[in-house]
């Protein structure tokens, strides 16, 4: 540590800088924002507002408190650095200047020895006392240069740095302290001060990579804690040591370079970082290549920029087909690459040589051979193989084939197999052996991308393909197909229609003549001679047949040869049938309705003729001469070529159905006519000209079949109703035959559980419910032998005598009657053990208690008190409501 020197001289108060030139010693490495020194400016008037400036604002900045800071990080040269600091009064614009001279500190070792010999004292400046009237002289502020402390010091600790004291410690007992990060703020405890002596010390080694500088403030107070001196700022800079090796961002770097690249081609950039100060030699890195593998064609194919890490080529001869990849070992060294004092680290750079199209495809043979059967398509006839030294399955390796001659009609194409890169010669159009027996194609092979500059296609990139066509048995063909024949209809059976023959394209095969047969003849009108193909009729040709569409009849015939394998061909014969007047016109519709009066009674009719012009309309309509009643009662008038109107000639015609014959003649040559019978239904009409209800049904066309169907529906409906009535009556009889105590659907006794019972013991739990439901149906006891009776059956005892109620009892006897019945039931061993199922609840036939509904409740009972019925429980609630409810 270099000693900190400062001098102070007494002088009278004068506003401005105390000296024209101020010298300071600072570290060689300056960081951006680092405080360097404190310029002293004395103002006799404490109210002046001073603004500080620097002549080198890009390098230095002066704060309002006079502290000079570095604007950027840089290295001081060996020569002193000078700049001017100015101070300007903001009100009067008066300006003062001082030149500052910065000298880099000497070597650390020398400074360290001096520090060990002497510890500098830092004295607090004098203060101005305001309690006395005369102004005392004020000592100028101290400029405390930063304290430079190397990192990773080995001690011993605590290591003394400086001693802080005040001139007033001679008269007062003072206490010293320091504050700030590293003292009383995190990280705490790095710097300590002796409160009595003011000795400032560091307690442990420092690490510049964690904290590059510490800003502390020293304080002096008396024993009562009163501030004696103004605090002073102390800056401690941690000097960087070369304690960090360079580290590459990646341990393996990957790059590519095209083969055949010229020297100077950029390949890639590798980067390393050093945690030490990058502006000092400790953090300045240099790169170099330690080794290259493989070393062919040259051991120095690449070089690296020692400062930027850019790798470029320095030699020609990169050939992917020989060397596909290079591996470089890169070293980064700090201390500007000093091999003695610098720290180093290595990484691997893998450079792949990428392929370019510098090798054309070459055929493995000059001539290729293939064969194809005639008339076959989508058949591969030849495989063209090529070799290419470029990287497989890349555009520089993928081959494309182009035919340069031998196929003027475009019957072949060449596809590329993506896996093998072979050329597949394929037939895309049928080939006729009788026309072409052989093809000789010229084929050229190219890559998907052009060849590299300066490389030409060799003769091996062109080959010939010889393709032989194989003759096969071909199908015969009809000429012409289809064949059109025009023929009038009505041609009689056995007539020769035409001759329909086929030709065999196989001129060079030895085989017999063709055989003919019929394949399709919808109306079965034709037959064909199997040898000469003559077609004759087997039935009369009829243009009006359902098999004729648009006057055209189609039949298909088959011609077969006896080649190997046998082949056949089909031909279609189209017969255009010319119409003749072979059909007479008919009336449409066949039935009509009119009124029995003259008006309105017109009937519109239409003539229908299957023939076509000129053998159809216009038609002539007339009534026959016989019988005479036809012309007497009716008249007909043609209203158009196909339509006429039939109407009554007389004023009234009795209602009924009349057959009116009508003679219709067409316009053919010769004419064809027919007599059609029109069934006219004459009915009574209302004022609107409509038939009445009955007549409308007849006129609507309800025939005998429709009327029979309606009658059958009515009969079936009546039978269904009758069956339903019979079923209902039978169901009522079945209900009356069942004399159950209650409806089985409403019987809830099956749900009565064994608890809450008031009957007998455990042996009486099983009983026959049928005795409760139908007491009359119980089997007589005499039928069953004694000793094998079930527990739920009644024991054999004499029937108890229940009291018989008179036909019209007095209302006052009801209570006595019920009590007697209750006693009889309790003493009856044959009664079920459940009081809720006593027999007097049953009102059916055979009840010994009779019917309770015959109680004469209408007799005078006003003198009888029935309130006691409410005490007998819920079973007598109904009686209590009837008789115990008062006068109501």
Protein Blocks (a to p, Z undefined) as FASTA:
>chain_A
ZZdddddddddddeddfbfbdcddddfbdcehiafbdcddddfblkbccddddfblmlpc
cdfkopacdfbdcdddfbdcddddddddfklopacdddddddddddfklmmmmmmmpccd
ddddddddfkbmbdcddddddddddddddehiabjadddfbdcddfklmmpccddddede
hilpccehkaccdfklopacdfbdcdfklpmbdcdddddddfkopafbdcdddddddddd
dfbccddfbfbdcddddehiaehiafbdcddddfbdfkbmklmccdddfbdcdfbfbfbl
bccdfknopacdfbehiafklmmcdcddddddehhopaklpccdddddddddddddfbcc
ddfbfbdcddddehiahiafbdcddddfbdehiaklmccdddfbhilnopaccdddfklo
pacdddfbdcdfklmgbdcdddddddfbdcdehiacdfklpccddddddddddddddddd
dddddddehiaehiafbdcddddfblkbccdddddddfbdfkopaccdfklopacdfbdc
dfkbmkbgghiacdddddddfbdcddddddddddddddddfbccddddfbdcddfbfbdc
bdcdddddfbdcfkbccddddddfbdfklmmmpccddfbfkbccdddfbfbdcedddddd
dddddfbdcddddddddddddddddfkopacfklmmmmnopafklmmmmmmmmmmmmmmm
mmmmmmmmmmmmmmmmpccfbdfklpcklmpcfehiabdcfklmpccfklmmmmmlpccf
klpcghiacfkbccdddddddddddfbdcfklmmmmmmmmmmmmmmmmkbcfbfklcfkl
pccehianbpfklpcfkbccklpccklmmmnojklmmmmmmmmnojZZ
